[in-house]
Amino acid sequence: MELNESLKSLWAEFQRQEQSAVSKKLKIRKANKASIVMNITLVSLALLTIYGFFTFDYKGVNILEAVIATITNLKPMFLEPRFNHFGLGKGLYQVVVTLGLTFLTTLIGGTIALFLGLLAAQNLSSKNVSNLIKGFVAFVRAVPTVLWVLIFAVAAGLGSVAAVIGMTFHTVGYLIKAYSESFEELDEGVIEALKASGANWWQIVFQAVIPSSVTYLLSWTFMRFEINYMNAVAMGAAAGAGGIGYELFMASGYYFDLREVGLITYFILAIAIMLEYISIKLKIKVL
């Protein structure tokens, strides 16, 4: 009897603790200023979107007919793709040109960003230098890549030179932020221990900072490489940089050949998937 009573009391205590834990998990937080502002912003954006749909001037365009026409155009574009104005060899050559622009801008931008990222990391540099660099790259990132390309095109003219400089400029701003944040995640105790042992700044960088951050550096670099690939495609049309983007612009705007647009799109998607596959394999190998 005493054993049964003790088991019952233990079971009752267990149920009470479980209910207490569940009630703590389901405890609703009180609304604060941040959540109220966020909810008001979301509701306002939703209402503005609905208002925009009803008040937008569609210029007499029948939305249903436009959707049907778009679906009709997708059939020859993606189900009947073919080259009409250039062959497979030229198509592959233009893809190589686009990849060359991508590789060049990522290589130059990554090299510059690696050094400046070390200076931008607060645990490796002074606070003033770090804030100065981070403030500058924040401004660089705020300006779209295509705008930087057009700005440099004023001096260099439309073409591959302006595209490389503009894309590199934005790549540096993007990677400095990514690299510096990766460096700042290093344990402060490791740096202090190396300083106490007499290691100089370069020894700390090459013996502790970069080896411990190499996985993050590789991930961020390949992510930017993929972004630069899409930028290179866009700059081929917008800035006359050549490559597969220029051929896409000609097929969609000058020739208006939907079948050729579809085949060029398949080329672009195939290269993007290949880059993602290579990126995943390299990350696995490094890890």
C-alpha positions in Angstrom: 0.0 0.0 0.0 2.7 2.4 0.9 4.5 1.6 -2.4 1.4 2.3 -4.4 0.8 5.6 -2.6 4.4 6.7 -3.3 4.1 5.7 -7.0 0.8 7.7 -7.2 2.4 10.7 -5.6 5.4 10.5 -8.0 3.1 10.2 -11.0 1.1 13.2 -9.8 4.3 15.2 -9.3 5.4 14.3 -12.8 2.1 15.3 -14.4 2.2 18.6 -12.5 5.7 19.4 -13.8 4.8 18.4 -17.3 1.8 20.7 -17.3 3.9 23.5 -15.9 6.5 23.1 -18.6 3.7 23.1 -21.3 2.2 26.2 -19.8 5.6 28.0 -19.9 6.1 27.0 -23.6 2.6 28.3 -24.5 3.0 31.5 -22.6 2.1 34.4 -24.9 4.5 37.3 -24.9 3.1 40.8 -24.4 3.1 43.0 -27.4 6.0 45.5 -27.5 6.7 48.5 -29.7 8.7 46.5 -32.2 6.0 43.9 -32.8 3.3 46.6 -33.0 5.3 48.6 -35.6 6.0 45.4 -37.6 2.3 44.4 -37.6 1.2 47.9 -38.6 3.8 47.9 -41.4 2.7 44.5 -42.8 -1.0 45.5 -42.7 -0.2 48.8 -44.4 1.8 47.1 -47.2 -1.0 44.5 -47.7 -3.6 47.3 -48.0 -1.5 49.4 -50.3 -0.9 46.3 -52.5 -4.7 45.6 -52.8 -5.3 49.3 -53.5 -2.7 49.3 -56.2 -4.2 46.3 -58.0 -7.6 48.0 -58.1 -6.4 51.5 -59.1 -3.6 50.6 -61.5 -4.0 52.0 -65.0 -3.9 48.9 -67.2 -4.2 50.9 -70.4 -7.1 48.8 -71.7 -5.1 45.6 -71.4 -7.3 42.5 -70.7 -5.5 40.6 -68.0 -7.0 37.3 -68.9 -6.1 37.6 -72.5 -2.6 38.6 -71.6 -2.1 35.5 -69.4 -3.4 33.3 -72.1 -1.1 34.9 -74.7 1.9 34.5 -72.3 1.1 30.8 -71.8 0.8 30.4 -75.6 4.3 32.0 -76.1 5.8 29.7 -73.5 5.1 26.6 -75.6 7.5 27.5 -78.6 10.0 29.1 -76.1 10.6 26.1 -73.9 9.2 23.1 -75.9 10.6 24.0 -79.3 14.0 25.7 -78.6 16.5 26.0 -81.3 19.2 28.4 -82.7 18.3 30.4 -85.7 20.9 33.2 -85.8 24.0 31.5 -84.5 25.1 27.9 -84.0 26.0 25.8 -81.0 29.7 26.7 -81.2 29.1 30.4 -80.9 26.6 29.7 -78.1 29.2 27.8 -76.1 31.8 30.6 -76.8 29.4 33.2 -75.5 28.8 31.2 -72.3 32.6 31.0 -71.8 32.8 34.8 -72.2 30.2 35.2 -69.5 32.0 32.8 -67.2 35.2 34.7 -67.9 33.6 38.0 -66.7 32.3 36.2 -63.7 35.6 34.6 -62.7 37.6 37.8 -63.3 35.3 40.0 -61.2 35.1 37.5 -58.4 38.8 36.9 -58.3 39.8 40.6 -58.3 37.0 41.5 -55.9 37.7 38.6 -53.5 41.4 39.4 -53.3 40.8 43.0 -52.5 38.0 42.2 -50.1 40.1 39.6 -48.2 42.6 42.3 -47.2 40.1 45.0 -46.4 37.9 42.5 -44.6 40.7 41.9 -42.2 41.0 45.6 -41.5 37.2 45.9 -41.2 37.0 43.1 -38.5 36.8 44.8 -35.1 38.9 42.1 -33.4 41.8 42.6 -35.8 41.7 46.3 -36.4 41.0 49.6 -34.6 37.4 50.6 -34.1 37.8 53.8 -36.2 39.3 51.9 -39.2 36.7 49.2 -38.9 33.8 51.7 -38.9 35.3 53.7 -41.7 35.5 50.7 -44.0 32.1 49.3 -43.0 30.5 52.7 -43.6 32.1 52.9 -47.1 31.1 49.4 -48.2 27.5 50.0 -46.9 27.3 52.8 -49.3 28.8 50.7 -52.1 26.2 47.9 -51.5 23.3 50.3 -51.4 23.9 51.2 -55.1 22.9 48.4 -57.5 25.5 46.7 -59.6 24.0 47.9 -62.9 24.3 51.5 -61.7 27.9 51.2 -60.8 28.6 49.7 -64.3 26.8 52.7 -65.9 28.8 55.1 -63.7 32.1 53.6 -64.8 30.8 53.5 -68.4 31.0 57.3 -68.4 34.8 57.0 -68.2 35.5 53.7 -69.9 32.5 53.5 -72.3 29.9 50.8 -72.6 31.6 47.4 -72.9 33.4 44.7 -71.0 35.8 47.1 -69.2 33.0 49.1 -67.5 31.2 45.8 -66.7 34.2 44.3 -65.0 35.0 47.5 -63.0 31.4 48.0 -61.9 30.8 44.4 -60.9 34.2 44.2 -59.1 33.4 47.4 -57.2 30.1 45.9 -55.9 31.7 42.5 -55.3 34.3 44.1 -53.0 31.6 45.8 -51.0 29.6 42.6 -50.6 32.5 40.4 -49.7 34.1 42.8 -47.2 31.0 42.6 -45.1 30.8 38.8 -45.4 34.5 38.2 -44.7 34.7 40.7 -41.8 31.7 39.1 -40.0 33.4 35.7 -40.5 36.6 36.9 -39.0 34.8 38.5 -36.0 33.3 35.2 -35.1 36.8 33.9 -34.1 37.2 33.3 -30.3 38.8 36.4 -28.8 40.8 34.2 -26.4 42.7 32.6 -29.3 43.9 36.0 -30.6 44.9 37.1 -27.1 46.8 33.8 -26.6 48.7 34.3 -29.8 49.5 37.9 -28.9 50.8 36.8 -25.5 53.1 34.3 -27.2 54.6 37.1 -29.2 52.9 36.5 -32.6 52.6 39.5 -34.8 49.5 40.6 -36.8 50.3 38.6 -39.9 51.1 35.5 -37.9 47.7 35.8 -36.2 46.0 36.2 -39.5 47.6 33.3 -41.3 47.8 30.9 -38.4 44.5 31.4 -36.7 42.0 33.7 -38.5 42.1 32.4 -42.1 42.4 28.7 -41.3 39.4 28.8 -38.9 37.3 30.9 -41.4 38.2 29.1 -44.6 34.9 27.3 -44.9 32.9 30.5 -44.5 35.2 32.3 -47.0 34.7 29.6 -49.5 30.9 29.7 -49.0 30.6 33.4 -49.4 32.9 33.5 -52.4 31.0 30.9 -54.3 27.7 32.6 -53.4 29.1 35.9 -54.8 30.4 33.9 -57.9 26.9 32.8 -58.6 25.5 36.3 -58.2 28.2 37.7 -60.5 27.3 35.1 -63.1 23.7 36.4 -63.2 25.1 40.0 -63.1 27.3 39.1 -66.1 24.3 37.8 -68.0 22.4 41.0 -67.3 25.4 43.3 -68.0 25.8 41.6 -71.4 22.5 43.2 -72.4 22.5 46.4 -70.3 26.1 47.5 -70.8 27.1 45.7 -74.0 29.6 43.5 -72.2 29.0 40.6 -74.6 28.5 37.0 -73.7 25.3 35.0 -73.6 23.4 37.9 -72.0 24.0 40.0 -75.2 22.7 37.2 -77.4 19.6 36.9 -75.1 19.0 40.6 -75.5 19.3 40.3 -79.3 17.0 37.3 -79.5 14.3 38.8 -77.3 14.5 42.4 -78.5 16.1 42.7 -81.9 15.2 39.4 -83.6 12.2 38.5 -81.3 12.8 34.8 -81.7 11.1 33.0 -78.9 12.6 29.6 -79.8 16.1 31.1 -79.6 15.2 32.8 -76.3 14.2 29.5 -74.9 17.4 27.7 -75.9 19.6 30.5 -74.5 17.6 30.4 -71.2 18.3 26.6 -71.0 22.0 27.4 -71.5 22.0 29.9 -68.6 20.1 27.6 -66.3 22.4 24.7 -67.1 25.5 26.7 -66.1 23.8 28.0 -63.0 23.0 24.4 -61.9 26.5 23.3 -62.7 28.0 26.1 -60.5 25.7 25.1 -57.6 26.8 21.5 -57.9 30.5 22.4 -57.9 29.9 24.7 -54.9 28.3 21.9 -52.9 31.0 19.4 -53.8 33.8 21.9 -52.7 32.0 22.6 -49.4 31.8 18.9 -48.7 35.4 18.4 -49.5 36.6 21.3 -47.3 34.4 20.2 -44.4 
